[in-house]
Amino acid sequence: MSPLPTLLLWWLLLLTVEPASASLIRIPLRRVHTGHRTLNPLRGWGKPAATPALGAPSPGDKPTFIPLSNYMNVQYYGEIGLGTPPQNFSVVFDTGSSNLWVPSIRCHFFSLPCWLHHRFNPKASSSFQSNGTKFAIQYGTGRLAGILSEDKLTIGGMMNASVIFGEALWESSLVFTLARFDGILGLAFPVLAVGGVRPPLDVLVDQGLLDKPVFSFYLNR
């Protein structure tokens, strides 16, 4: 099969360096053909391109690339890591919410979306810290519930940011069942964060990994 056409989604984050030499983190995006095949997400047609290793540091002022994928022109997702060593997850970079969550290995037996996606295993991470606070999030397309936990986030060339994230124990929506992504990484303001947790972008700023909580998206056909 010929390679899929490519889009580039560049998520530009300002790092803590002088403006004249500020590093950028860029996230390339792959485009999936629209059409009848797109409406059958469980067929597994097509294979994602190989992605660079998570956590590879950005040398000097050169950008770090994280491939993203486009599904049905509504799902744009990329890879992050949680824990030590990083457990990889595909997440939607959502500007309408502020929480980071992924499915948990401890999810409810009847939560079908959980069993069809990658699940976080706290026992496999040496840096995991239990929180246990219950949370629930209502999206326009579905609801999920679970518990909050704390661990290290890896995204692009940035590593070891301690973030509080959600382990989803129950996902009720068919959208989550058919989704190509595992979870969601919210990019919105802290006031929207369920449970009063700090959004990942703000955590990166708080811990000195980013200069400002600024990002942008660029799509190029």
TAWOGI-V240186 format. One record per pair of residues at least 24 apart in sequence whose ideal C-beta (glycine too) atoms are under 8 Angstrom apart, sorted by the first residue. I is the first residue (numbers start at 1). J is the second residue. D is the distance in Angstrom with one decimal. If there is no record, write none. Layout:
BEGIN
I,J,D
I,J,D
END
This chain:
BEGIN
1,46,7.2
3,49,7.6
4,30,5.7
4,31,6.4
4,32,6.3
4,33,7.0
4,46,6.4
4,49,7.8
5,31,5.1
5,33,7.5
6,30,5.7
6,31,6.4
7,31,4.3
7,70,6.0
7,219,5.8
7,220,6.3
7,221,6.1
8,218,7.0
8,219,7.4
8,220,4.9
9,68,4.9
9,70,7.9
9,76,6.2
9,78,7.9
9,217,6.0
9,218,6.7
9,219,5.8
10,216,7.7
10,217,7.4
10,218,4.5
11,66,7.7
11,78,8.0
11,93,6.7
11,215,5.6
11,216,7.3
11,217,6.4
12,215,6.5
12,216,5.0
12,218,7.5
13,156,7.8
13,204,7.8
13,210,5.7
13,214,6.9
13,215,5.5
14,210,6.6
14,211,4.8
14,212,5.2
14,214,5.1
15,209,7.5
15,210,6.0
15,211,5.9
16,208,6.1
16,209,7.4
16,210,6.6
16,211,4.3
17,61,7.9
17,211,7.4
21,61,5.4
22,61,7.7
22,211,7.5
23,58,5.5
23,60,7.7
23,61,5.3
23,62,7.5
23,63,6.7
23,157,8.0
24,63,4.4
25,58,7.2
25,63,6.1
25,64,5.1
25,66,7.4
25,155,7.8
25,156,4.1
25,157,6.5
25,158,7.4
26,63,4.5
26,64,7.1
26,65,5.5
26,66,7.8
27,65,6.9
27,66,4.3
27,67,7.2
27,68,5.1
27,78,5.2
27,156,7.4
28,65,5.5
28,66,7.4
28,67,5.0
28,68,6.6
29,67,7.4
29,68,4.2
29,69,6.8
29,70,5.8
29,76,6.4
29,219,6.9
30,67,6.2
30,68,7.1
30,69,5.0
30,70,6.7
31,70,4.8
31,221,7.7
32,69,6.7
32,70,5.7
32,71,5.5
32,72,7.6
34,72,7.2
34,73,6.4
38,71,7.4
38,72,5.3
39,72,7.8
41,71,7.4
41,178,4.9
41,179,7.9
41,180,6.6
42,178,7.2
51,79,5.8
54,79,6.5
54,80,7.3
54,81,4.4
54,86,5.2
54,88,6.4
54,154,4.9
54,155,7.9
55,81,6.6
55,86,6.3
55,154,4.6
55,157,7.3
55,159,4.7
56,157,6.3
57,157,4.9
57,159,7.8
58,156,7.3
58,157,3.7
64,156,4.3
64,157,3.8
65,156,7.9
66,155,7.2
66,156,5.3
68,93,7.9
69,180,6.7
71,180,4.6
75,179,6.5
75,180,5.7
75,181,6.1
77,180,6.4
77,181,3.9
80,153,6.6
80,154,6.4
80,155,4.8
80,185,6.5
81,153,7.2
81,154,3.4
81,155,7.4
82,120,6.0
82,125,7.5
82,151,5.3
82,152,7.1
82,153,6.2
82,154,7.4
82,165,6.7
83,120,7.2
83,122,7.7
83,124,6.7
83,125,3.1
83,126,7.9
83,127,6.3
83,128,6.2
83,151,4.9
83,152,6.3
84,125,5.4
84,126,4.8
84,127,4.0
84,151,7.6
84,152,5.5
85,125,7.7
86,152,7.6
86,154,4.5
87,118,7.3
87,120,5.9
87,121,6.7
87,124,6.6
87,125,6.9
88,118,6.9
89,118,5.4
89,120,7.4
89,182,4.4
89,183,5.7
90,118,7.4
90,180,6.8
90,181,4.7
90,182,5.0
90,183,7.9
91,181,5.9
91,182,6.5
91,183,4.9
91,184,5.9
91,185,4.4
92,181,4.9
92,183,7.7
92,184,4.9
92,185,7.0
93,185,5.6
93,187,5.9
94,184,5.1
94,185,6.8
94,186,5.2
94,187,6.4
94,188,7.4
95,187,5.0
95,188,6.0
96,186,7.8
96,188,6.0
97,137,7.2
97,139,7.3
97,184,6.4
97,186,3.9
97,188,5.6
97,192,6.3
98,186,4.1
98,187,7.5
98,188,4.4
98,189,6.4
98,190,6.3
98,191,7.8
98,192,4.3
98,193,3.9
98,194,7.7
98,199,4.3
99,135,7.6
99,137,6.2
99,165,7.5
99,166,5.9
99,184,7.2
99,186,4.9
99,193,5.7
99,194,5.4
99,195,7.5
99,197,6.7
99,199,7.2
100,153,7.6
100,163,6.3
100,165,4.2
100,166,6.9
100,183,7.2
100,184,7.1
100,185,4.9
100,186,6.3
100,199,7.5
100,200,5.0
101,137,7.3
101,144,7.0
101,146,6.8
101,165,5.9
101,166,3.3
101,167,7.2
101,168,5.3
101,183,5.0
101,184,6.1
102,165,6.9
102,166,7.5
102,167,7.1
102,168,6.7
102,182,5.4
102,183,3.7
103,167,7.7
103,168,5.0
103,171,7.2
103,182,6.0
103,183,6.6
104,146,6.2
104,147,7.7
104,167,3.5
104,168,5.9
104,169,5.7
106,167,6.7
106,169,6.3
107,146,7.7
107,167,8.0
107,168,6.5
107,169,4.9
107,170,6.9
107,171,7.8
108,169,5.6
108,170,4.9
111,168,7.8
111,169,6.9
111,170,4.9
111,171,5.4
111,172,7.9
112,171,7.9
112,177,5.3
113,171,4.0
113,173,7.3
113,176,3.8
113,177,4.6
113,179,7.3
114,168,6.7
114,169,7.7
114,170,7.9
114,171,6.1
116,177,6.3
117,179,7.7
117,181,8.0
117,182,4.4
117,183,7.9
118,182,4.8
120,149,7.9
120,167,5.8
122,149,6.5
122,151,7.7
122,167,7.6
125,151,5.7
125,152,7.8
127,151,5.7
127,152,4.8
131,164,6.4
133,195,6.1
135,166,5.5
135,194,5.3
135,195,4.7
136,194,7.2
137,166,7.5
137,194,5.3
139,173,7.6
141,173,5.6
141,175,4.3
142,171,6.9
142,172,5.7
142,173,2.2
142,174,7.6
142,175,5.3
142,176,5.6
143,171,7.9
143,172,5.0
143,173,6.8
144,168,4.9
144,170,6.3
144,171,4.5
144,172,6.9
144,173,7.8
144,176,7.1
145,169,6.3
145,170,4.8
146,170,6.8
148,195,5.9
148,197,6.6
153,200,6.2
153,203,7.5
155,200,7.6
155,204,8.0
158,204,6.4
158,209,4.9
158,210,7.8
161,200,7.5
161,203,5.6
161,204,5.5
161,207,5.4
161,209,5.8
162,203,7.3
162,207,7.2
163,198,7.6
163,200,5.4
163,203,5.1
164,195,7.8
164,197,4.4
164,198,6.9
165,197,8.0
165,200,7.8
166,194,8.0
187,215,6.4
END
